[in-house]
Amino acid sequence: MNVTLNSVVFRSADQDLTTAGTYIEMTSRLAEPVLVGLAVLAVRNRVKR
């Protein structure tokens, strides 16, 4: 399952990571778009006022 997720969802780098490093990379790849979206909403809300 880990290989499938890395090849399909996460464009994994060609680096050999530890298990913890692999999960940290997956988590960061999921969290980055969420954080960018929240930042856009925060800026939009400040500009609207």
Secondary structure, DSSP 8 states (H G I E B T S, - for coil): -HHHHHHHTS---S----HHHHHHHHHHHHHHHHHHHHHHHHHHHHHH-
